[in-house]
Amino acid sequence: MSQENDNKRIFPRVDIEISVEVNKIPQYPPEKTGEIGVSKNISGRGMCLNVSLPYKSKSLVSLNLGMLNFAALGEVAWCRKLSDDSGYDIGVEFRPRNFGEAKKLYSVLHQFLNSDK
C-alpha cells in the first residue's frame, strides 16, 4: 500500500491476527453459512480478513469476533484473490446499526487502537 493511501486514513490501523466468523447476510432465518477467517489488521473503520471464499463488494456480512466477545455488521469494500491461490483478502467496513452498537464497537477496539502508543 502506498504512503499516499496511508495518509488519507482517518483511523489508525493495527496489525492483529484473530479468528473471525464471517456470514453473508441478509438471510432469514439467519443461518451459519460462513467460514472462519483470520484478521490481518483492524481499525476504527473496519478490518482486513483472509478468507477461503470470494465475497462481492457491497455485500453485507456479520462478523463474530469470538476472542473479543463481540459481533458486528459490516459491508465488504473489496475482495482480492491471493497470488498463491490460497484464498482471498477482503476489506470490511463496520456498519453499526445504531449508536449503542457504535459505542460498543469502539470500546472493544479501543484497547487495540491505543496499544501502539
VMD Tcl script that draws the C-alpha trace (Angstrom):
set ca {
  {0.00 0.00 0.00}
  {1.33 3.41 -0.85}
  {2.19 6.00 1.73}
  {-0.28 8.34 0.00}
  {-3.17 5.98 0.87}
  {-1.94 5.63 4.45}
  {-2.01 9.42 4.85}
  {-5.70 9.51 3.86}
  {-6.74 7.14 6.66}
  {-9.00 8.56 9.33}
  {-8.33 5.83 11.89}
  {-5.04 4.19 12.78}
  {-4.60 0.60 11.62}
  {-3.29 -2.07 13.97}
  {-1.94 -5.44 12.83}
  {-3.76 -8.19 14.72}
  {-4.41 -11.83 13.97}
  {-7.65 -13.21 15.44}
  {-10.22 -15.73 14.22}
  {-13.39 -14.12 12.86}
  {-16.56 -15.98 11.86}
  {-17.91 -14.42 8.65}
  {-21.52 -14.95 7.49}
  {-23.19 -13.47 4.42}
  {-26.46 -11.65 5.11}
  {-29.32 -10.89 4.74}
  {-30.68 -14.34 5.25}
  {-33.87 -15.15 7.06}
  {-33.91 -17.08 9.14}
  {-30.24 -16.44 9.87}
  {-28.08 -19.49 9.33}
  {-24.41 -20.14 9.79}
  {-23.27 -20.34 6.19}
  {-20.00 -18.63 6.76}
  {-16.47 -19.55 7.46}
  {-13.72 -18.77 9.89}
  {-11.40 -16.11 8.53}
  {-8.29 -14.62 10.09}
  {-7.92 -10.89 10.52}
  {-4.80 -9.19 9.21}
  {-5.44 -5.76 10.66}
  {-8.19 -3.72 12.25}
  {-9.06 -0.05 12.61}
  {-11.94 2.00 13.94}
  {-13.50 1.90 10.49}
  {-13.06 -1.76 9.51}
  {-10.78 -4.72 9.11}
  {-8.91 -6.81 6.57}
  {-9.57 -10.55 6.68}
  {-8.08 -13.58 4.99}
  {-10.91 -15.95 3.91}
  {-11.23 -19.00 1.69}
  {-14.22 -17.80 -0.40}
  {-14.70 -14.67 -2.53}
  {-17.19 -12.02 -1.39}
  {-18.87 -9.44 -3.63}
  {-18.28 -5.75 -2.95}
  {-21.18 -4.08 -1.14}
  {-22.41 -7.40 0.30}
  {-23.32 -7.34 3.97}
  {-21.65 -9.72 6.39}
  {-21.94 -10.44 10.07}
  {-18.64 -10.72 11.89}
  {-18.28 -12.66 15.12}
  {-15.03 -11.75 16.80}
  {-15.19 -14.55 19.33}
  {-11.93 -13.75 21.09}
  {-13.24 -10.25 21.77}
  {-16.76 -11.48 22.65}
  {-18.18 -9.12 20.03}
  {-20.32 -9.32 16.89}
  {-20.55 -6.59 14.25}
  {-22.27 -5.88 10.96}
  {-20.02 -4.98 8.04}
  {-20.01 -4.23 4.32}
  {-17.44 -5.76 2.00}
  {-15.46 -2.89 0.44}
  {-13.13 -5.02 -1.70}
  {-12.02 -8.59 -2.36}
  {-8.64 -9.66 -3.76}
  {-7.52 -13.14 -4.71}
  {-4.20 -14.08 -3.12}
  {-1.35 -14.63 -5.55}
  {-0.69 -18.14 -4.22}
  {-4.36 -19.18 -4.74}
  {-4.71 -19.91 -1.01}
  {-7.79 -17.71 -0.60}
  {-8.83 -14.07 -0.60}
  {-8.24 -10.90 1.36}
  {-11.38 -8.87 1.96}
  {-11.74 -5.38 3.33}
  {-14.82 -4.96 5.52}
  {-16.14 -1.62 6.73}
  {-18.00 -1.74 10.04}
  {-21.67 -0.74 9.77}
  {-23.08 -0.23 13.27}
  {-26.87 -0.06 13.15}
  {-27.25 2.41 16.00}
  {-25.33 4.50 18.50}
  {-25.26 1.68 21.07}
  {-23.54 -0.68 18.61}
  {-21.05 2.01 17.58}
  {-20.24 2.75 21.22}
  {-19.67 -0.94 21.98}
  {-17.55 -1.37 18.82}
  {-15.23 1.48 19.74}
  {-14.94 0.42 23.37}
  {-13.93 -3.11 22.27}
  {-11.46 -1.79 19.67}
  {-10.04 0.91 21.94}
  {-7.61 -1.50 23.59}
  {-6.06 -2.40 20.23}
  {-6.09 1.03 18.65}
  {-4.22 2.57 21.58}
  {-1.76 -0.29 22.14}
  {0.77 1.08 19.60}
  {1.31 4.30 21.52}
}
mol new
graphics top color blue
foreach p $ca { graphics top sphere $p radius 0.5 }
foreach p [lrange $ca 0 end-1] q [lrange $ca 1 end] { graphics top cylinder $p $q radius 0.2 }
display resetview
